[in-house]
Structure formats: C-alpha cells, structure tokens
Amino acid sequence: MNEHYEKMWRQGMAAFEQQKFNLDKQIGSLADTRRGITLLARLSQPVKNTATQFLTELNEICPAQYCYPQTDIHLTIMSIVSCHSDYIFDAATANQYLVALQQQLVGMPIMTVDFTGITVSDAAVLLTGYTSQEYLMGLRSKVRETVLNAGLHHSMDSRYRIETAHSTIFRFCKQPENSQDLIQFLQRNKHRKFGDMRVDSLELVFNDWYQTEAHTKLIGKIKL
C-alpha cells in the first residue's frame, strides 16, 4: 500500500474507532442539484464483479449504507468542474471540452491498473488502484494543460489534488451499529485482490456527486 493510501487508512480507521463517521445525508435526495464535468475511466467487468461481491459481504456486516451499483463504479482521471449546485449542462460548451481533450489525449499510451486492497476515509471505502505513477501524473498534467490552454471554465484541484488511482465504492449515510465488526471485516480485507484492467479509453461526462447513471450524460469518449 502506498504512502497516500496508508495515511488515509490510518486516519479513517482512527475515526471509526472513535465512532466519528462522516455521514452523507444527500445520497438519494431529489434536492441535491450538485453537478459537474468529469473525465473518468470505467472499471472492467471482472473488477466490478469482484467489487460487487465484496460489497455484498460488507453490506451484511454494515447494512443500510450506500453501495455503488456496477453502473456507477469508476476511476476519476480529473474532476474538471467539481460538482456544485445548479451547474447547468450546455451541449455546446461541453463539446468544447471534448474536442480539446480529444486532440491532446488521443494516442497516449494505454494504462494498466491493478486493484489490490482497500483503504478508507471517515466517509467511505475505496478500492486502491496501482499503475505507473509517472504515466498517471503525466496524463493528469496533460488534462490540466489542455483545459487551461483552451481557456475553459474549470475548478481542477480546488478540493484536493488528485494523486492516486482509487475508486470509491461505499459511503456511510447512517451511523453503523456494530463498528467493531466493521473494523475487523475491513482489516481482514485490507489486501483483497479485485483484479486488473486496461484503460484504453476515457469518458467525459456531465455528472452528479456520485456518478449516478440516471443523472449522468455522456459528452463523448476519448480513445487512447
């Protein structure tokens, strides 16, 4: 587990031990109007299948939380416009992002991501993905450079500077009743293998906070 994931794990588990869960009260709320634009990769079907099996087991230990359906599980390459309330989709503007990124990213090398292990925050459980850090940093730098040079609206890195290849699959929306059982389950599965995948295409989407399929518009795909 790399340093970033390990730090998350220590901080998240400390919060769980103290019953300090960061509960997401907006999951499923019709009043949640937060929307944004994201460049992402969809996880392969084998990885999604193993993640779903893990979530089934986790749900037995810690029920009534939010488990990501397979349609929504993803790897964020860059949150170009971070989700915020009342951000309105505009097809013409969205296409400007797509054209700019297609011109600069087409032909970049295919990326392989190995999903081995999990980490946690006080709000969520995440798959830990591993790939060439040099390539991933280069890809994200190219996205930043492209959006900036095109003069397009963005809020990249405004929440935090994304550094890893993680995938969020579980969020807390209620206080767990048996946190010690949860902690023990997570510890047993800290190094669980979920499989690997080749990333040969990316999706640019207009999305809500959770990448919910019903609230996601595909702007376009970018072949690497």
Secondary structure, 3 states (H helix, E strand, C coil): CCHHHHHHHHHHHHHHHCCCCCCCCCCCCCCCCEEEEEEEEECCHHHHHHHHHHHHHHHHHCCCCEECCHHHCEEEEEEEEEEEECCCCCHHHHHHHHHHHHHHHCCCCCEEEEEEEEEECCCEEEEEEECCHHHHHHHHHHHHHHHHHCCCCCCCCCCCCCCCCCEEEEECCCCCCCHHHHHHHHHHCCCCEEEEEEECEEEEEEEECCCCHHHCEEEEEEEC
